[in-house]
Amino acid sequence: MTSSRDYESKPLPFNKDLIGISNNTIEIHHDKLYQGYVNKMNEIGSKLAKFSHGETDVSGNQTHSELRGLRNGETFANNGVYLHEYYFNVLGRNNEDVPENDLIKAIIEKFDSIDNFIAYFSASGMAMRGWVVLAWDIQLGKLKVYGCDSHNQGGVWGCVPIIVLDVYEHAYYLDYGADRKKYITDFWKNLNWEAANHIYKKINSVTLNG
């Protein structure tokens, strides 16, 4: 018999009111939507474990089969979990100033200035339907901005997210209506640069020194 350990949802990493984004939106986003992805991730993982351990007949068909459905559902649910965790991780800014740290220096080196980066990332947020991600691309060995319309569409293998922006309507519609641009503007006011820098330093300690 298979035995698996369920993935546990992570609590919000901040405890403060955000600028523009209401507590009601965050509660729905985290406690219901994100938790729903965690639940589905565990449900799909449990069913796939029966295939992988021979408890369910392993047969697949690319037009339609249970295994195909689970495989597609797995990437959607799992990425839905991970992307939301990266998004929540960088919210909850503690001060108004952009700090001087390793990530800021790398962004300036790559994009010439913080203002250029924010303008480019924000425009990408207006262009995409789901997510915008500042990631460390391991193959290229540098920062890259990628966008995707869905959890499991547009992601690039070998990239580790650092700053993630959710531009699905559920992230902002209660507070901003159709004004996505204002939501993105407020995202930068809420961005915890030190939390993002912590991820960046962890990545580079492995990829550059590992």
C-alpha positions as CSV (number, residue, x, y, z in Angstrom):
1,M,0.0,0.0,0.0
2,T,1.2,3.5,-0.7
3,S,1.7,6.1,2.0
4,S,2.1,9.7,1.3
5,R,2.5,12.8,3.3
6,D,0.1,15.6,2.5
7,Y,1.6,19.0,1.5
8,E,0.7,21.5,4.2
9,S,-0.4,25.0,3.3
10,K,1.8,27.8,4.5
11,P,0.5,30.7,6.6
12,L,0.7,34.2,5.4
13,P,4.3,35.4,6.0
14,F,3.2,38.9,7.0
15,N,0.8,40.3,9.6
16,K,-0.1,43.9,8.5
17,D,-2.6,45.8,6.4
18,L,-1.5,46.2,2.8
19,I,-1.8,49.3,0.7
20,G,-4.9,49.1,-1.6
21,I,-5.3,45.3,-1.2
22,S,-7.9,44.7,1.5
23,N,-7.8,42.1,4.2
24,N,-10.9,40.6,2.7
25,T,-9.2,40.0,-0.6
26,I,-6.1,38.5,1.1
27,E,-8.3,36.2,3.2
28,I,-10.3,34.9,0.2
29,H,-7.1,34.6,-1.9
30,H,-5.1,32.8,0.7
31,D,-7.6,30.9,2.9
32,K,-9.9,29.7,0.1
33,L,-8.2,29.9,-3.3
34,Y,-4.7,29.0,-2.3
35,Q,-5.9,26.4,0.2
36,G,-8.1,24.9,-2.6
37,Y,-5.0,24.4,-4.8
38,V,-3.2,22.7,-1.8
39,N,-6.2,20.4,-1.4
40,K,-6.2,19.4,-5.1
41,M,-2.5,19.0,-5.1
42,N,-2.8,16.4,-2.3
43,E,-5.8,14.7,-3.9
44,I,-4.1,14.4,-7.3
45,G,-0.8,13.3,-5.7
46,S,-2.6,10.5,-3.8
47,K,-4.2,9.2,-7.0
48,L,-0.9,9.3,-8.9
49,A,0.8,7.4,-6.1
50,K,-1.5,4.5,-6.8
51,F,-0.4,4.5,-10.4
52,S,3.3,4.8,-9.5
53,H,3.2,2.0,-7.0
54,G,1.2,-0.4,-9.2
55,E,-2.0,-0.3,-7.2
56,T,-3.9,1.1,-10.3
57,D,-3.6,-0.3,-13.8
58,V,-1.1,1.9,-15.6
59,S,-2.6,2.8,-18.9
60,G,-2.5,6.1,-20.6
61,N,-4.0,7.7,-23.7
62,Q,-3.1,11.1,-25.0
63,T,-6.7,11.8,-26.2
64,H,-8.3,10.9,-22.9
65,S,-7.4,8.8,-19.9
66,E,-7.4,9.1,-16.2
67,L,-3.6,9.3,-16.1
68,R,-3.6,12.1,-18.7
69,G,-6.1,14.0,-16.7
70,L,-4.1,13.6,-13.5
71,R,-0.9,14.6,-15.2
72,N,-2.4,17.9,-16.5
73,G,-4.2,18.5,-13.2
74,E,-1.0,18.0,-11.3
75,T,1.0,20.7,-13.0
76,F,-1.9,23.2,-12.7
77,A,-2.5,22.5,-9.0
78,N,1.1,22.3,-8.0
79,N,2.1,25.5,-9.8
80,G,-1.0,27.1,-8.4
81,V,0.3,26.3,-4.9
82,Y,3.9,27.4,-5.5
83,L,3.2,30.6,-7.4
84,H,0.8,31.8,-4.8
85,E,3.4,31.0,-2.1
86,Y,6.0,33.1,-3.9
87,Y,3.4,35.9,-4.4
88,F,2.5,36.1,-0.7
89,N,6.1,35.8,0.3
90,V,7.0,39.2,-1.1
91,L,4.1,41.1,0.3
92,G,4.1,43.1,3.5
93,R,6.7,45.8,3.0
94,N,8.1,47.3,6.2
95,N,9.4,50.6,5.0
96,E,9.1,53.1,2.1
97,D,12.6,53.1,0.8
98,V,14.0,50.6,-1.7
99,P,16.9,49.0,0.2
100,E,20.5,48.5,-1.0
101,N,21.0,44.7,-1.2
102,D,22.3,42.0,-3.6
103,L,19.0,41.7,-5.5
104,I,18.7,45.4,-6.1
105,K,22.3,45.6,-7.3
106,A,21.6,42.6,-9.7
107,I,18.4,44.2,-11.0
108,I,20.2,47.5,-11.7
109,E,23.0,45.6,-13.5
110,K,20.5,43.8,-15.6
111,F,17.9,46.5,-16.3
112,D,20.1,49.7,-15.8
113,S,17.8,51.0,-13.1
114,I,15.1,50.0,-10.6
115,D,12.7,52.3,-12.5
116,N,13.3,50.5,-15.8
117,F,12.8,47.1,-14.1
118,I,9.5,48.2,-12.5
119,A,8.2,49.7,-15.7
120,Y,9.1,46.6,-17.7
121,F,7.7,44.2,-15.1
122,S,4.5,46.2,-14.7
123,A,3.9,46.4,-18.5
124,S,4.3,42.6,-18.6
125,G,1.7,42.4,-15.8
126,M,-0.7,44.3,-18.1
127,A,0.1,42.0,-21.0
128,M,-0.3,38.7,-19.3
129,R,-3.5,37.0,-18.1
130,G,-2.1,35.1,-15.1
131,W,1.4,35.7,-13.7
132,V,4.6,37.7,-14.1
133,V,7.8,36.3,-12.6
134,L,11.2,37.7,-12.0
135,A,13.3,34.5,-11.9
136,W,16.8,33.4,-11.8
137,D,17.4,31.4,-15.0
138,I,19.9,28.7,-14.1
139,Q,20.7,27.9,-17.7
140,L,21.4,31.5,-18.6
141,G,22.9,32.3,-15.2
142,K,21.0,35.6,-14.9
143,L,17.8,37.3,-14.0
144,K,14.9,37.0,-16.4
145,V,11.3,38.2,-16.5
146,Y,8.8,35.6,-17.7
147,G,5.0,35.8,-18.0
148,C,2.4,33.1,-18.2
149,D,-1.4,33.1,-18.9
150,S,-2.0,30.0,-16.7
151,H,-0.3,28.2,-13.9
152,N,1.0,25.5,-16.2
153,Q,1.6,27.5,-19.3
154,G,4.5,29.8,-19.9
155,G,6.8,28.6,-17.2
156,V,10.4,27.8,-18.1
157,W,12.3,24.8,-16.8
158,G,15.3,25.6,-14.7
159,C,14.1,29.0,-13.4
160,V,13.5,29.8,-9.7
161,P,11.0,32.5,-9.0
162,I,12.0,35.5,-6.9
163,I,9.3,38.1,-7.4
164,V,5.9,36.9,-8.4
165,L,2.9,39.0,-9.3
166,D,-0.6,37.5,-9.6
167,V,-2.6,39.3,-12.2
168,Y,-5.6,37.1,-12.3
169,E,-8.7,39.1,-11.5
170,H,-9.3,37.3,-8.2
171,A,-6.1,39.1,-6.9
172,Y,-7.5,42.6,-7.3
173,Y,-11.1,42.8,-8.6
174,L,-12.8,43.3,-5.2
175,D,-10.6,46.3,-4.4
176,Y,-9.8,47.8,-7.8
177,G,-12.6,46.6,-10.2
178,A,-11.1,46.5,-13.7
179,D,-8.2,48.9,-12.8
180,R,-5.4,46.4,-12.9
181,K,-2.8,49.2,-13.5
182,K,-3.6,50.7,-10.1
183,Y,-3.3,47.3,-8.4
184,I,0.1,46.8,-10.0
185,T,1.2,50.2,-8.9
186,D,0.2,49.3,-5.3
187,F,2.0,46.0,-5.6
188,W,5.3,47.8,-5.6
189,K,4.3,49.8,-2.5
190,N,3.6,46.5,-0.8
191,L,6.7,44.6,-2.1
192,N,9.0,43.3,0.6
193,W,12.3,43.7,-1.1
194,E,14.2,42.0,1.8
195,A,12.1,38.9,1.4
196,A,12.8,38.8,-2.3
197,N,16.5,39.4,-1.6
198,H,16.5,36.4,0.8
199,I,15.4,34.1,-2.0
200,Y,17.9,35.6,-4.4
201,K,20.8,35.0,-2.0
202,K,19.7,31.4,-1.4
203,I,19.6,30.7,-5.1
204,N,23.0,32.2,-5.7
205,S,24.6,30.4,-2.8
206,V,23.7,27.2,-4.6
207,T,24.1,28.1,-8.3
208,L,27.2,30.1,-8.0
209,N,29.0,28.5,-5.1
210,G,27.4,25.0,-5.0
